[in-house]
Amino acid sequence: MATISDVATRAGVSTATVSRALNGKSTVDPALAERVLAAAAELGYRPNGPARNLRKQETAVLALIISDVENPFFTAIARGVEDVAHAAGYSVVLCNSDDEPDKEREYVDVALQERVAGVLLSPTGRGDSAELLSRNNTPVVAVDRPLPNSAGDTVLVDTRLAAKEATLHLAEQGYRRIACLTGPSGVLTADDRLAGYRDGLRAAKLPASAALVRRSEFKAPGAKQAARSLLTQDDLPDAVLVANSMMAVGVLETCAELGLRPGRDIGVVAFDDAPWTTLLDPPLTVVAQPAYDMGVVAAQLLLDRISGEHTDMTTTTLSAHLVTRGSSTRP
């Protein structure tokens, strides 16, 4: 039986375009729509009945539960999700869990009560949200972090490798006491970035020291406090890898208060290419993650599962890349 992906391949378009064309959306170019209809006819494709009915009911809604709506990384994910969902005739409800399992559970309860078609979740890794969704047969896709016990599809970034490459970059620039400021213990992205940092130190043949590692919440205030502890100790680091752009704000504030100039007195690399990173002097070196693409892939996986075209559990791992700027290059 042909699937929507088969039609997309035959027509040379995305699955989202196929969905829009078959639902008669006026936003599809007429030539593309004609190609889609021809491909569907050639393959004998018939849209899934329950899925088409679902789009006409009030439950044609997806819930997106993320850990921090203020973080530009999650904002970009949300944009990718919304673009795909809207094109397929779905609305998206955005929920902010603040990385708190109780708050996450509250939003999952609401999603179930409102009978949403599916849930996209950046899980806290604690609590029983994934189990609850599974018991209620609600399709779920995890974004940025996996669900416990592989309870659904997952879209990740290989941040461990990216952290290793960022650490090696600092070592190649001549930095020798490279520190790491990461997120809370037990959060996969925080632990992976710390592991990648240690991988980089080993590859560069630099010693690892517990005195050069700090953890905090994934936000500026906690990172600022942790950075002050790190940058006022007797044996100062000469560079620091920071786990996200929100934390980088706190680190840069501490550097300014202590009179440390990025790119001169201390090397700085941070995860996520937030819009403001190029406005600094010097601009901030970043590990750029494909956040928008993560949202697109996750939303399409969820829609395919809702329509019954996707049944196997999958993990999609995307790549990040280092964007080298002045904050990590010695003059």
Stockholm file with secondary structure:
# STOCKHOLM 1.0

chainA/1-331         MATISDVATRAGVSTATVSRALNGKSTVDPALAERVLAAAAELGYRPNGPARNLRKQETAVLALIISDVENPFFTAIARGVEDVAHAAGYSVVLCNSDDEPDKEREYVDVALQERVAGVLLSPTGRGDSAELLSRNNTPVVAVDRPLPNSAGDTVLVDTRLAAKEATLHLAEQGYRRIACLTGPSGVLTADDRLAGYRDGLRAAKLPASAALVRRSEFKAPGAKQAARSLLTQDDLPDAVLVANSMMAVGVLETCAELGLRPGRDIGVVAFDDAPWTTLLDPPLTVVAQPAYDMGVVAAQLLLDRISGEHTDMTTTTLSAHLVTRGSSTRP
#=GR chainA/1-331 SS CCCHHHHHHHHTSCHHHHHHHHTTCTTSCHHHHHHHHHHHHHHTCCCCHHHHHHHTSTTCEEEEEESCTTSHHHHHHHHHHHHHHHHTTCEEEEEECTTCHHHHHHHHHHHHHTTCSEEEECCCSCSSHHHHHHHTTCCEEEESSCCGGGCSEEEEECHHHHHHHHHHHHHHTTCCSEEEEECCTTCHHHHHHHHHHHHHHHHTTCCCCGGGEEECCSSHHHHHHHHHHHHTSSSCCSEEEESSHHHHHHHHHHHHHHTCCBTTTBEEEEESCCGGGGSSSSCCEEEECCHHHHHHHHHHHHHHHHHTSCCSCCEEEECCEEECCGGGSCC
#=GC SS_cons         CCCHHHHHHHHTSCHHHHHHHHTTCTTSCHHHHHHHHHHHHHHTCCCCHHHHHHHTSTTCEEEEEESCTTSHHHHHHHHHHHHHHHHTTCEEEEEECTTCHHHHHHHHHHHHHTTCSEEEECCCSCSSHHHHHHHTTCCEEEESSCCGGGCSEEEEECHHHHHHHHHHHHHHTTCCSEEEEECCTTCHHHHHHHHHHHHHHHHTTCCCCGGGEEECCSSHHHHHHHHHHHHTSSSCCSEEEESSHHHHHHHHHHHHHHTCCBTTTBEEEEESCCGGGGSSSSCCEEEECCHHHHHHHHHHHHHHHHHTSCCSCCEEEECCEEECCGGGSCC
//
